[in-house]
Amino acid sequence: MIRNRYAALCMTGLLTFGSAVGLAGCGSYEKVETLSENGASEEETGTEETKAVLEAQTSEKETEMTQAKLPEFDSVDETVYVVTEDGGTVNVRSSCNKLNNSNVIASLDTGTELKRTGVSKEWSRIVLEGEAAYIASDFLSTEKPDPSIYSNSASFAEGEVKLDPSWQYADFSKINSGAAVLYRSQADSRKGKTICVNAGHGTQGGSSVKTLCHPDGTPKVTGGTTSAGATSAVAVSGGMTFADGTPEYKVTVALARILKDKLLAKGYDVLMIREGDDVQLDNVARTVIANNASDCHIALHWDSTESDKGAFYMSVPSNESYRNMEPVKSHWQEHNALGESLIAGLKSVGVKIFSSGSMEMDLTQTSFSTVPSIDIELGDKVSDHSEGTLNNLADGLAVGVDQFFGF
């Protein structure tokens, strides 16, 4: 998977390294130091004659860099996979030069499948989004790595996952005696990704406790269940009641169970925040557990309106201060990308979509999330929530998950 979906791939013919111009390709270049007289002594700068010699040497070195012979690639046509010892990411470059990161065009997760078209002594030429790119061969293998090494939940055993007080933002939680449950897929082809399925609401007593809206204590920038300007919100709201008298928390968990089975069948591992009517985990605890034990976080909800409005996701508000607050600053784009993928998946199975498919909302979940995370509303009070409809919604969400991770 390409880690940064929002950086445009820059396949240029020339790259600039300091004051030297390097030919894009795969030469082994020496580093060129830029000489400066700022603050230098007479002894350091030397005479005009010495400087002229140094400038000539630098110019010669720049010419060597520009005209360096490109390494020869043996042509191949094979499928390879990104591999690392710790399940991390690997840089892809527009040239085979590791002096700095000015030529990095993408960062790929362990397990990413690629097409390799050429191999040299040190580098592999690959195809990335239809263009040639380069990656160090040491980080590629023709054998698909074990999915367990590149899932965010790899260190967790199947079964209960409780909030670890040492995790980032864990101390902001007020209700955390419950546990999520991690399920490992038994499918023949495992995806190596863990999906957190968070059935909204369903925490008894949650509406009588409050937690901070933002980790830095700043006020909300939009309205919602809690109004704009507030610095704290209910730990978990009770949710609404459907027109037929069914509590929302019962419908969200019903959908969560169906979605769990479909994802497991596809090869995903699943982290279930809640499977019964009550789990003692507030919104912060749910989010922090998802941050540490999953690769994305999907919270299931229905809206409180009564117009059968259709599905939409809660997008990150286009508010400068909010988008510059960590961890939102580092993750808001992937939150929105997950939302767009889920809406596309729902559309593909004929689910009604509200307006553009998104609505800006400052949520506790978003404010504390460090993995792709989204609150998705599947309809409202008067929407059908029969078993057939829930199955169709789950199919669409599963398609959206596939789209997001590139499967």
C-alpha positions as CSV (number, residue, x, y, z in Angstrom):
1,M,0.0,0.0,0.0
2,I,1.3,3.5,-0.8
3,R,1.5,5.2,2.6
4,N,1.0,8.8,1.3
5,R,-2.0,8.7,-1.1
6,Y,-1.9,12.5,-1.4
7,A,1.6,13.2,-2.7
8,A,1.8,13.5,-6.4
9,L,4.3,11.2,-8.0
10,C,7.1,13.4,-9.5
11,M,8.7,11.5,-12.2
12,T,11.1,14.2,-13.5
13,G,14.1,13.9,-15.7
14,L,16.3,16.0,-13.5
15,L,16.8,16.2,-9.7
16,T,18.6,19.0,-7.8
17,F,21.0,18.0,-5.1
18,G,22.1,21.2,-3.3
19,S,23.9,23.2,-6.0
20,A,24.5,20.2,-8.2
21,V,22.2,18.9,-10.9
22,G,22.0,15.1,-11.0
23,L,20.6,13.0,-13.9
24,A,17.6,11.0,-12.8
25,G,18.4,7.4,-13.1
26,C,20.6,5.1,-11.1
27,G,24.1,6.4,-10.9
28,S,26.3,6.0,-7.8
29,Y,27.1,9.6,-7.0
30,E,29.4,11.1,-4.5
31,K,28.1,13.8,-2.2
32,V,29.0,17.4,-3.3
33,E,29.6,19.8,-0.5
34,T,28.7,23.5,-1.1
35,L,31.5,25.8,-0.1
36,S,30.6,29.0,1.7
37,E,32.6,32.0,2.9
38,N,30.0,32.9,5.5
39,G,31.9,33.2,8.8
40,A,35.0,31.5,7.4
41,S,38.5,32.7,8.2
42,E,41.2,33.7,5.7
43,E,42.9,30.3,6.4
44,E,39.7,28.5,5.6
45,T,38.8,30.3,2.5
46,G,42.3,30.5,1.1
47,T,43.5,32.8,-1.7
48,E,41.6,33.6,-4.8
49,E,43.8,31.1,-6.7
50,T,42.9,28.4,-4.2
51,K,39.2,29.2,-4.4
52,A,39.4,29.1,-8.2
53,V,40.9,25.6,-8.0
54,L,38.2,24.5,-5.5
55,E,35.5,25.9,-7.7
56,A,37.0,24.0,-10.7
57,Q,37.1,20.8,-8.7
58,T,33.5,21.3,-7.6
59,S,32.4,22.0,-11.2
60,E,34.2,18.8,-12.4
61,K,32.5,16.8,-9.7
62,E,29.1,18.2,-10.7
63,T,29.8,17.2,-14.3
64,E,30.8,13.7,-13.1
65,M,27.4,13.5,-11.3
66,T,25.5,14.7,-14.3
67,Q,27.2,12.4,-16.8
68,A,27.6,9.4,-14.5
69,K,27.1,6.1,-16.3
70,L,23.7,4.5,-15.4
71,P,23.9,1.0,-14.1
72,E,22.8,-1.8,-16.3
73,F,19.6,-3.5,-15.5
74,D,18.9,-7.1,-16.3
75,S,15.3,-7.2,-17.6
76,V,12.8,-9.2,-15.6
77,D,9.0,-9.5,-15.4
78,E,8.0,-10.7,-12.0
79,T,5.9,-10.0,-9.0
80,V,7.7,-9.0,-5.8
81,Y,6.8,-7.9,-2.3
82,V,8.1,-5.2,0.0
83,V,9.7,-6.9,3.0
84,T,11.3,-5.4,6.2
85,E,12.4,-7.0,9.5
86,D,10.0,-4.9,11.6
87,G,7.0,-4.6,9.2
88,G,7.8,-1.0,8.5
89,T,7.8,1.1,5.3
90,V,10.3,1.4,2.4
91,N,11.1,4.5,0.3
92,V,10.5,4.4,-3.5
93,R,12.7,6.8,-5.5
94,S,12.7,8.5,-8.9
95,S,16.4,7.8,-9.1
96,C,18.8,5.3,-7.5
97,N,20.5,7.8,-5.2
98,K,20.2,7.7,-1.4
99,L,22.2,10.8,-0.5
100,N,19.1,12.4,0.7
101,N,15.3,12.1,0.4
102,S,14.7,14.7,-2.3
103,N,13.9,11.9,-4.8
104,V,11.5,9.9,-2.6
105,I,8.2,9.7,-4.3
106,A,6.3,7.2,-2.1
107,S,6.6,5.1,1.0
108,L,5.3,1.5,0.7
109,D,4.1,-0.8,3.5
110,T,5.6,-4.2,4.1
111,G,3.6,-6.7,2.1
112,T,2.9,-4.3,-0.8
113,E,2.8,-6.3,-4.1
114,L,4.8,-4.8,-7.0
115,K,5.8,-5.5,-10.6
116,R,9.6,-5.6,-11.1
117,T,10.9,-5.0,-14.6
118,G,14.7,-4.7,-14.0
119,V,17.4,-5.7,-11.5
120,S,20.9,-4.2,-11.0
121,K,23.5,-5.0,-8.4
122,E,21.8,-2.8,-5.7
123,W,18.5,-1.6,-7.2
124,S,15.3,-2.9,-8.6
125,R,13.2,-1.1,-11.3
126,I,9.5,-1.3,-10.6
127,V,6.3,0.0,-12.0
128,L,4.4,2.4,-9.7
129,E,1.2,4.0,-10.9
130,G,2.2,3.3,-14.5
131,E,5.7,4.9,-14.2
132,A,9.2,3.5,-13.7
133,A,10.6,3.9,-10.2
134,Y,13.4,2.5,-8.1
135,I,13.7,0.7,-4.8
136,A,16.6,-1.0,-3.0
137,S,16.6,-4.7,-3.9
138,D,17.3,-5.7,-0.3
139,F,13.7,-4.7,0.6
140,L,12.0,-6.9,-2.1
141,S,11.3,-10.6,-2.2
142,T,9.6,-12.9,-4.7
143,E,8.0,-14.7,-1.8
144,K,5.0,-13.1,-0.2
145,P,5.8,-12.3,3.5
146,D,3.8,-13.7,6.4
147,P,0.9,-11.3,7.0
148,S,1.4,-11.4,10.7
149,I,4.6,-9.4,10.5
150,Y,3.0,-6.4,8.8
151,S,-0.3,-6.0,10.6
152,N,-0.6,-3.3,13.3
153,S,-2.0,-6.0,15.6
154,A,0.7,-8.6,15.0
155,S,1.9,-8.5,18.6
156,F,-1.6,-9.2,19.9
157,A,-2.9,-12.7,20.5
158,E,-6.4,-13.6,19.4
159,G,-8.9,-12.8,22.2
160,E,-9.5,-9.8,24.5
161,V,-7.6,-6.6,24.0
162,K,-7.8,-4.2,27.0
163,L,-6.7,-0.6,27.2
164,D,-3.0,-0.3,28.2
165,P,-2.5,2.7,30.4
166,S,0.9,3.3,28.8
167,W,-0.5,3.8,25.3
168,Q,-0.6,7.4,24.0
169,Y,-3.8,9.2,25.0
170,A,-4.9,6.3,27.3
171,D,-4.9,8.6,30.3
172,F,-7.7,10.7,28.7
173,S,-10.1,7.8,29.0
174,K,-12.6,7.7,31.9
175,I,-14.4,4.4,31.2
176,N,-12.1,1.6,30.3
177,S,-12.8,-1.6,32.4
178,G,-14.1,-3.5,29.3
179,A,-12.3,-5.2,26.5
180,A,-12.4,-5.4,22.7
181,V,-12.0,-8.8,21.1
182,L,-9.5,-9.6,18.3
183,Y,-10.4,-12.3,15.7
184,R,-7.9,-13.9,13.3
185,S,-9.1,-14.8,9.9
186,Q,-8.9,-18.5,8.9
187,A,-9.2,-17.7,5.2
188,D,-6.7,-19.3,2.8
189,S,-5.5,-15.9,1.7
190,R,-5.0,-13.6,4.6
191,K,-4.8,-9.8,4.0
192,G,-2.4,-9.0,6.8
193,K,-4.7,-6.1,8.0
194,T,-6.8,-5.7,11.1
195,I,-10.1,-3.8,10.8
196,C,-11.5,-2.3,14.0
197,V,-15.3,-2.5,13.8
198,N,-16.7,-0.2,16.4
199,A,-20.5,-0.6,17.0
200,G,-21.5,2.9,18.1
201,H,-22.9,3.5,21.6
202,G,-23.6,0.7,24.0
203,T,-21.8,1.8,27.2
204,Q,-24.1,1.9,30.2
205,G,-23.5,5.1,32.2
206,G,-21.4,6.6,29.4
207,S,-23.7,9.7,29.0
208,S,-23.1,10.8,32.6
209,V,-19.3,11.0,32.2
210,K,-17.3,13.5,30.2
211,T,-14.0,13.4,28.5
212,L,-11.9,16.1,26.7
213,C,-12.9,16.7,23.1
214,H,-9.3,17.3,22.1
215,P,-6.0,16.0,23.6
216,D,-4.7,19.6,23.8
217,G,-7.9,20.8,25.7
218,T,-9.0,23.2,22.9
219,P,-12.7,23.6,22.2
220,K,-14.7,21.9,19.5
221,V,-14.8,23.7,16.1
222,T,-18.2,22.3,14.9
223,G,-21.5,21.5,16.5
224,G,-23.0,18.0,16.8
225,T,-24.1,16.0,19.9
226,T,-21.8,18.5,21.8
227,S,-22.0,22.1,20.6
228,A,-19.1,24.0,19.1
229,G,-16.9,25.8,21.7
230,A,-17.2,23.0,24.3
231,T,-14.0,21.5,25.6
232,S,-15.5,18.2,26.9
233,A,-18.2,15.8,25.7
234,V,-20.1,12.8,27.0
235,A,-17.8,9.8,27.2
236,V,-20.3,7.7,25.1
237,S,-23.7,8.9,24.1
238,G,-26.7,6.7,24.4
239,G,-27.7,7.0,20.8
240,M,-31.1,7.5,19.2
241,T,-34.1,5.3,18.9
242,F,-35.4,4.2,15.5
243,A,-39.0,5.0,14.5
244,D,-40.0,1.4,15.2
245,G,-38.7,1.7,18.8
246,T,-35.4,-0.2,18.3
247,P,-32.4,1.4,20.1
248,E,-29.6,2.4,17.8
249,Y,-27.0,0.5,19.9
250,K,-28.8,-2.8,19.1
251,V,-28.7,-2.1,15.3
252,T,-25.1,-0.9,15.2
253,V,-23.9,-4.1,17.0
254,A,-26.1,-6.3,14.7
255,L,-24.4,-4.7,11.7
256,A,-21.0,-5.1,13.4
257,R,-21.4,-8.8,13.8
258,I,-22.4,-9.3,10.1
259,L,-19.5,-7.1,8.9
260,K,-17.1,-9.0,11.1
261,D,-18.0,-12.3,9.4
262,K,-17.7,-10.8,5.9
263,L,-14.3,-9.3,6.7
264,L,-13.0,-12.5,8.2
265,A,-14.1,-14.4,5.1
266,K,-12.2,-12.0,3.0
267,G,-8.9,-12.6,4.9
268,Y,-9.0,-9.6,7.3
269,D,-8.5,-9.9,11.0
270,V,-11.1,-8.0,12.9
271,L,-11.0,-6.1,16.2
272,M,-14.5,-6.0,17.6
273,I,-15.0,-3.1,20.1
274,R,-18.4,-4.4,21.2
275,E,-20.4,-7.6,20.6
276,G,-23.1,-7.3,23.3
277,D,-25.4,-4.6,24.5
278,D,-22.8,-3.1,26.9
279,V,-19.1,-2.7,26.9
280,Q,-17.4,-0.4,29.4
281,L,-15.2,1.5,27.0
282,D,-15.7,5.2,26.3
283,N,-15.0,6.8,22.9
284,V,-11.4,7.6,23.9
285,A,-10.7,4.1,25.1
286,R,-12.2,2.6,21.9
287,T,-10.1,4.9,19.8
288,V,-6.8,4.3,21.6
289,I,-7.3,0.5,21.5
290,A,-8.0,0.8,17.7
291,N,-4.8,3.0,17.4
292,N,-2.7,0.2,18.8
293,A,-4.4,-3.0,17.7
294,S,-5.7,-2.3,14.2
295,D,-4.9,-0.8,10.8
296,C,-8.1,1.2,10.5
297,H,-11.1,2.1,12.7
298,I,-14.7,2.1,11.4
299,A,-17.4,3.3,13.8
300,L,-21.0,2.4,12.8
301,H,-23.8,4.8,13.4
302,W,-27.2,6.0,12.2
303,D,-28.2,9.7,12.3
304,S,-30.9,11.2,14.4
305,T,-32.8,12.9,11.6
306,E,-36.1,11.5,10.2
307,S,-35.8,11.9,6.4
308,D,-34.2,8.5,5.4
309,K,-31.3,10.7,4.2
310,G,-28.9,7.9,3.2
311,A,-25.3,7.1,4.2
312,F,-22.5,9.5,4.7
313,Y,-19.2,9.8,6.7
314,M,-18.1,12.4,9.2
315,S,-15.2,14.2,7.4
316,V,-12.5,16.1,9.1
317,P,-13.5,19.8,9.4
318,S,-11.7,22.2,7.1
319,N,-10.6,24.3,10.0
320,E,-7.0,25.4,10.0
321,S,-6.5,25.2,13.8
322,Y,-8.1,21.8,14.0
323,R,-6.2,20.3,11.1
324,N,-2.9,21.6,12.6
325,M,-3.6,19.9,15.9
326,E,-1.9,16.5,16.5
327,P,-2.7,13.8,15.9
328,V,-5.3,15.2,13.4
329,K,-2.5,17.0,11.5
330,S,-0.7,13.8,10.7
331,H,-3.7,11.7,9.9
332,W,-6.7,13.8,8.6
333,Q,-6.1,13.0,5.0
334,E,-6.1,9.2,5.5
335,H,-9.3,9.6,7.6
336,N,-11.1,11.3,4.8
337,A,-9.6,8.8,2.3
338,L,-11.1,5.9,4.3
339,G,-14.5,7.6,4.3
340,E,-14.4,8.1,0.6
341,S,-13.6,4.5,0.0
342,L,-16.4,3.3,2.3
343,I,-18.9,5.5,0.5
344,A,-17.7,4.2,-2.9
345,G,-18.2,0.7,-1.6
346,L,-21.7,1.4,-0.4
347,K,-22.6,3.1,-3.7
348,S,-21.4,0.0,-5.6
349,V,-24.1,-2.1,-3.9
350,G,-26.9,0.4,-4.4
351,V,-27.0,2.1,-1.0
352,K,-28.5,5.5,-1.0
353,I,-25.9,8.2,-0.3
354,F,-26.7,11.5,1.4
355,S,-25.6,14.6,-0.6
356,S,-21.9,14.4,-1.4
357,G,-21.4,11.5,1.0
358,S,-19.7,13.5,3.7
359,M,-20.4,16.0,6.5
360,E,-17.8,17.9,8.4
361,M,-17.7,17.1,12.1
362,D,-15.3,17.5,15.0
363,L,-15.5,14.2,16.8
364,T,-13.6,12.8,19.8
365,Q,-12.8,9.7,17.7
366,T,-11.1,11.8,15.0
367,S,-9.3,14.0,17.5
368,F,-7.5,11.1,19.1
369,S,-7.0,8.7,16.1
370,T,-3.6,7.7,14.8
371,V,-4.8,5.2,12.3
372,P,-7.2,5.8,9.4
373,S,-10.5,6.3,11.3
374,I,-14.0,7.2,10.3
375,D,-17.5,7.5,11.8
376,I,-19.9,6.4,9.1
377,E,-23.7,7.0,9.3
378,L,-25.7,4.4,7.5
379,G,-29.0,6.2,7.4
380,D,-31.3,7.7,10.1
381,K,-34.3,7.1,12.4
382,V,-36.6,6.0,9.6
383,S,-34.2,4.0,7.5
384,D,-34.8,0.3,7.0
385,H,-32.6,-1.8,9.3
386,S,-33.8,-5.3,8.5
387,E,-31.4,-8.2,8.2
388,G,-31.3,-8.0,4.5
389,T,-30.5,-4.3,4.5
390,L,-27.8,-4.9,7.1
391,N,-26.3,-7.6,4.9
392,N,-26.2,-5.2,2.0
393,L,-24.6,-2.5,4.0
394,A,-22.0,-4.9,5.3
395,D,-21.2,-6.0,1.7
396,G,-20.7,-2.3,0.7
397,L,-18.5,-1.5,3.6
398,A,-16.3,-4.6,2.9
399,V,-15.9,-3.5,-0.7
400,G,-14.9,-0.1,0.6
401,V,-12.2,-1.6,2.9
402,D,-10.8,-3.6,-0.1
403,Q,-10.7,-0.3,-2.1
404,F,-8.9,1.6,0.7
405,F,-6.2,-1.1,1.2
406,G,-5.8,-1.7,-2.5
407,F,-7.1,-5.3,-2.6
